[in-house]
Amino acid sequence: MNLYDHYRYYDLMYSLNAVKAFNNDLVKGIEVNIEENKDGKNEVIILKECDTKEATFSYKNELGKSTLHVLNKKDDFSLIHPEMTGL
């Protein structure tokens, strides 16, 4: 090994997301927390699209009316529905 070989691999960047980490056996498992709201059994929130800065969700209420919501990083889900605080 010469001096050049030492620096060839310095400051490498890796792209590792949750799915890649799980598929490469780097995590033992994934825990999912599902909160049940007895009053909102017919309400649905669907992730439509996302990128590194924001995510777009479709919210369908009990009456069947759908609305789109755009959440930025660190926004709370209570912006979609008031019962979803702290998420």
MDTraj code that builds the backbone (N, CA, C; nanometers):
import mdtraj as md
import numpy as np

residues = "MET ASN LEU TYR ASP HIS TYR ARG TYR TYR ASP LEU MET TYR SER LEU ASN ALA VAL LYS ALA PHE ASN ASN ASP LEU VAL LYS GLY ILE GLU VAL ASN ILE GLU GLU ASN LYS ASP GLY LYS ASN GLU VAL ILE ILE LEU LYS GLU CYS ASP THR LYS GLU ALA THR PHE SER TYR LYS ASN GLU LEU GLY LYS SER THR LEU HIS VAL LEU ASN LYS LYS ASP ASP PHE SER LEU ILE HIS PRO GLU MET THR GLY LEU".split()
xyz = np.array([
    [0.0846, -0.1182, 0.0000],
    [0.0000, 0.0000, 0.0000],
    [0.0887, 0.1239, 0.0000],
    [0.0666, 0.2102, -0.0956],
    [0.1440, 0.3332, -0.0996],
    [0.0603, 0.4481, -0.0418],
    [0.1171, 0.5640, -0.0345],
    [0.0512, 0.6814, 0.0235],
    [-0.0750, 0.7188, -0.0543],
    [-0.0737, 0.7007, -0.1857],
    [-0.1891, 0.7345, -0.2681],
    [-0.3103, 0.6476, -0.2336],
    [-0.2892, 0.5193, -0.2051],
    [-0.3988, 0.4291, -0.1716],
    [-0.4718, 0.4734, -0.0456],
    [-0.4006, 0.5315, 0.0485],
    [-0.4627, 0.5785, 0.1722],
    [-0.5625, 0.6901, 0.1444],
    [-0.5352, 0.7776, 0.0534],
    [-0.6207, 0.8927, 0.0273],
    [-0.7283, 0.8664, -0.0776],
    [-0.7214, 0.7578, -0.1486],
    [-0.8215, 0.7269, -0.2509],
    [-0.9609, 0.7093, -0.1923],
    [-0.9698, 0.6602, -0.0714],
    [-1.0993, 0.6319, -0.0110],
    [-1.1341, 0.7292, 0.1008],
    [-1.0740, 0.8433, 0.1030],
    [-1.0987, 0.9426, 0.2065],
    [-1.2198, 1.0282, 0.1673],
    [-1.3060, 1.0586, 0.2611],
    [-1.4253, 1.1420, 0.2422],
    [-1.5241, 1.0843, 0.1411],
    [-1.5491, 0.9548, 0.1472],
    [-1.6502, 0.8953, 0.0618],
    [-1.7885, 0.9298, 0.1156],
    [-1.8847, 0.9450, 0.0271],
    [-2.0226, 0.9702, 0.0676],
    [-2.1062, 0.8490, 0.0308],
    [-2.1937, 0.8098, 0.1212],
    [-2.2799, 0.6950, 0.0988],
    [-2.4255, 0.7393, 0.1083],
    [-2.5089, 0.6785, 0.0275],
    [-2.6530, 0.7023, 0.0329],
    [-2.7161, 0.5813, 0.0992],
    [-2.7682, 0.6007, 0.2200],
    [-2.8279, 0.4911, 0.2951],
    [-2.9608, 0.5389, 0.3521],
    [-3.0696, 0.4796, 0.3064],
    [-3.1993, 0.5134, 0.3624],
    [-3.2486, 0.3963, 0.4472],
    [-3.3677, 0.4088, 0.5030],
    [-3.4194, 0.3063, 0.5936],
    [-3.4365, 0.1719, 0.5240],
    [-3.4826, 0.1728, 0.4001],
    [-3.5047, 0.0474, 0.3279],
    [-3.3721, -0.0220, 0.2979],
    [-3.2728, 0.0539, 0.2519],
    [-3.1416, -0.0050, 0.2236],
    [-3.0785, -0.0611, 0.3511],
    [-3.0921, 0.0124, 0.4617],
    [-3.0364, -0.0352, 0.5879],
    [-3.1021, -0.1655, 0.6314],
    [-3.2331, -0.1751, 0.6168],
    [-3.3043, -0.2978, 0.6543],
    [-3.2651, -0.4127, 0.5615],
    [-3.2608, -0.3872, 0.4303],
    [-3.2259, -0.4927, 0.3342],
    [-3.0826, -0.5418, 0.3489],
    [-2.9927, -0.4590, 0.3996],
    [-2.8533, -0.4979, 0.4200],
    [-2.8270, -0.5493, 0.5608],
    [-2.9345, -0.5801, 0.6342],
    [-2.9255, -0.6347, 0.7703],
    [-2.8488, -0.5437, 0.8652],
    [-2.8636, -0.4124, 0.8473],
    [-2.7980, -0.3177, 0.9371],
    [-2.8877, -0.2780, 1.0533],
    [-3.0146, -0.3125, 1.0456],
    [-3.1087, -0.2882, 1.1552],
    [-3.1778, -0.4201, 1.1880],
    [-3.2212, -0.4343, 1.3122],
    [-3.2842, -0.5585, 1.3546],
    [-3.4332, -0.5625, 1.3222],
    [-3.4949, -0.4464, 1.3140],
    [-3.6381, -0.4443, 1.2865],
    [-3.6892, -0.3029, 1.2785],
    [-3.8133, -0.2915, 1.2421],
    [-3.8785, -0.1615, 1.2307],
    [-4.0036, -0.1660, 1.3168],
    [-4.0202, -0.0649, 1.3999],
    [-4.1363, -0.0584, 1.4875],
    [-4.2338, 0.0450, 1.4320],
    [-4.3581, 0.0060, 1.4214],
    [-4.4620, 0.0943, 1.3698],
    [-4.5617, 0.1200, 1.4805],
    [-4.5991, 0.2454, 1.4980],
    [-4.6966, 0.2825, 1.5992],
    [-4.8221, 0.3304, 1.5280],
    [-4.9326, 0.2616, 1.5499],
    [-5.0598, 0.3002, 1.4897],
    [-5.1544, 0.3435, 1.6006],
    [-5.1953, 0.4672, 1.5934],
    [-5.2902, 0.5215, 1.6903],
    [-5.4305, 0.5048, 1.6341],
    [-5.5210, 0.4555, 1.7158],
    [-5.6584, 0.4395, 1.6702],
    [-5.7430, 0.5523, 1.7260],
    [-5.8179, 0.6145, 1.6387],
    [-5.9091, 0.7214, 1.6762],
    [-6.0504, 0.6695, 1.6523],
    [-6.1246, 0.6442, 1.7603],
    [-6.2583, 0.5866, 1.7477],
    [-6.3522, 0.6763, 1.6682],
    [-6.3337, 0.8068, 1.6788],
    [-6.4220, 0.8992, 1.6074],
    [-6.3861, 0.9108, 1.4595],
    [-6.2661, 0.8709, 1.4195],
    [-6.2228, 0.8908, 1.2821],
    [-6.1925, 0.7627, 1.2076],
    [-6.2724, 0.6598, 1.2272],
    [-6.2439, 0.5311, 1.1628],
    [-6.2524, 0.5369, 1.0108],
    [-6.3288, 0.6299, 0.9566],
    [-6.3450, 0.6384, 0.8112],
    [-6.2580, 0.7475, 0.7505],
    [-6.1659, 0.8033, 0.8261],
    [-6.0757, 0.9060, 0.7751],
    [-5.9476, 0.8396, 0.7250],
    [-5.8925, 0.8937, 0.6155],
    [-5.7748, 0.8333, 0.5537],
    [-5.6745, 0.9426, 0.5188],
    [-5.5471, 0.9165, 0.5480],
    [-5.4382, 1.0048, 0.5057],
    [-5.3436, 0.9221, 0.4203],
    [-5.3166, 0.9712, 0.2986],
    [-5.2312, 0.8995, 0.2045],
    [-5.1151, 0.9891, 0.1640],
    [-4.9941, 0.9358, 0.1703],
    [-4.8760, 1.0073, 0.1214],
    [-4.8778, 1.0013, -0.0303],
    [-4.8868, 1.1174, -0.0945],
    [-4.8933, 1.1241, -0.2406],
    [-4.7555, 1.1355, -0.3037],
    [-4.6732, 1.2264, -0.2535],
    [-4.5364, 1.2406, -0.3037],
    [-4.4521, 1.3105, -0.1989],
    [-4.3205, 1.2898, -0.2082],
    [-4.2302, 1.3528, -0.1124],
    [-4.0934, 1.3719, -0.1750],
    [-4.0203, 1.4671, -0.1204],
    [-3.8811, 1.4879, -0.1569],
    [-3.8067, 1.5231, -0.0283],
    [-3.6897, 1.5770, -0.0398],
    [-3.6087, 1.6032, 0.0798],
    [-3.6582, 1.7221, 0.1601],
    [-3.7471, 1.8040, 0.1054],
    [-3.7917, 1.9249, 0.1752],
    [-3.9369, 1.9204, 0.2202],
    [-4.0239, 1.8532, 0.1443],
    [-4.1656, 1.8539, 0.1780],
    [-4.2342, 1.7259, 0.1325],
    [-4.3533, 1.7028, 0.1898],
    [-4.4336, 1.5862, 0.1542],
    [-4.5770, 1.6313, 0.1311],
    [-4.6419, 1.5708, 0.0326],
    [-4.7802, 1.6025, 0.0010],
    [-4.8688, 1.4866, 0.0434],
    [-4.9727, 1.5184, 0.1218],
    [-5.0653, 1.4188, 0.1727],
    [-5.2061, 1.4490, 0.1243],
    [-5.2822, 1.3438, 0.0990],
    [-5.4239, 1.3563, 0.0687],
    [-5.4996, 1.3130, 0.1939],
    [-5.5916, 1.3974, 0.2387],
    [-5.6719, 1.3671, 0.3575],
    [-5.8172, 1.3552, 0.3151],
    [-5.8794, 1.2414, 0.3469],
    [-6.0204, 1.2189, 0.3162],
    [-6.0958, 1.2068, 0.4480],
    [-6.1916, 1.2977, 0.4700],
    [-6.2650, 1.2956, 0.5967],
    [-6.3805, 1.1954, 0.5915],
    [-6.4555, 1.1873, 0.7002],
    [-6.5637, 1.0890, 0.7110],
    [-6.6751, 1.1115, 0.6094],
    [-6.6879, 1.2342, 0.5609],
    [-6.7910, 1.2657, 0.4624],
    [-6.7456, 1.2365, 0.3199],
    [-6.6196, 1.1957, 0.3030],
    [-6.5665, 1.1631, 0.1716],
    [-6.5002, 1.2798, 0.1006],
    [-6.4917, 1.3950, 0.1657],
    [-6.4280, 1.5120, 0.1048],
    [-6.2754, 1.5001, 0.1166],
    [-6.2059, 1.5155, 0.0034],
    [-6.0598, 1.5047, 0.0012],
    [-5.9953, 1.6417, -0.0090],
    [-5.8849, 1.6593, 0.0645],
    [-5.8055, 1.7822, 0.0567],
    [-5.6582, 1.7438, 0.0503],
    [-5.5787, 1.8271, -0.0146],
    [-5.4337, 1.8060, -0.0217],
    [-5.3645, 1.8958, 0.0794],
    [-5.2626, 1.8427, 0.1441],
    [-5.1846, 1.9169, 0.2430],
    [-5.0370, 1.8972, 0.2129],
    [-4.9612, 2.0057, 0.2163],
    [-4.8174, 1.9995, 0.1960],
    [-4.7510, 2.0293, 0.3306],
    [-4.6710, 1.9345, 0.3794],
    [-4.6000, 1.9515, 0.5053],
    [-4.4506, 1.9628, 0.4773],
    [-4.3876, 2.0598, 0.5405],
    [-4.2428, 2.0758, 0.5318],
    [-4.1777, 1.9943, 0.6420],
    [-4.0457, 1.9828, 0.6366],
    [-3.9728, 1.9133, 0.7422],
    [-4.0083, 1.9749, 0.8768],
    [-4.0261, 1.8889, 0.9762],
    [-4.0553, 1.9253, 1.1139],
    [-4.1935, 1.9856, 1.1344],
    [-4.2801, 1.9852, 1.0311],
    [-4.4190, 2.0256, 1.0505],
    [-4.4914, 1.9138, 1.1238],
    [-4.5903, 1.9501, 1.2014],
    [-4.6680, 1.8548, 1.2788],
    [-4.7887, 1.8089, 1.1972],
    [-4.8290, 1.6842, 1.2144],
    [-4.9456, 1.6325, 1.1434],
    [-5.0750, 1.6975, 1.1901],
    [-5.0700, 1.7725, 1.2991],
    [-5.1900, 1.8435, 1.3427],
    [-5.2316, 1.9496, 1.2411],
    [-5.1429, 1.9838, 1.1471],
    [-5.1823, 2.0738, 1.0392],
    [-5.2818, 2.0059, 0.9454],
    [-5.2818, 1.8733, 0.9425],
    [-5.3792, 1.7984, 0.8627],
    [-5.5045, 1.7711, 0.9432],
    [-5.4854, 1.7237, 1.0667],
    [-5.5994, 1.6930, 1.1551],
    [-5.5587, 1.7254, 1.2986],
    [-5.6440, 1.7974, 1.3736],
    [-5.6061, 1.8419, 1.5095],
    [-5.5819, 1.7280, 1.6078],
    [-5.6337, 1.6096, 1.5831],
    [-5.6133, 1.4964, 1.6741],
    [-5.4746, 1.4335, 1.6588],
    [-5.3998, 1.4737, 1.5575],
    [-5.2700, 1.4116, 1.5291],
    [-5.1536, 1.4989, 1.5778],
    [-5.1574, 1.5395, 1.7017],
    [-5.0506, 1.6238, 1.7564],
    [-4.9312, 1.5383, 1.7958],
    [-4.8135, 1.5955, 1.7828],
    [-4.6908, 1.5281, 1.8237],
    [-4.6350, 1.4308, 1.7222],
    [-4.6895, 1.4263, 1.6049],
    [-4.6407, 1.3333, 1.5012],
    [-4.5690, 1.4099, 1.3931],
])
top = md.Topology()
chain = top.add_chain()
for i, resn in enumerate(residues, 1):
    res = top.add_residue(resn, chain, resSeq=i)
    for name in ("N", "CA", "C"):
        top.add_atom(name, md.element.get_by_symbol(name[0]), res)
traj = md.Trajectory(xyz[None], top)
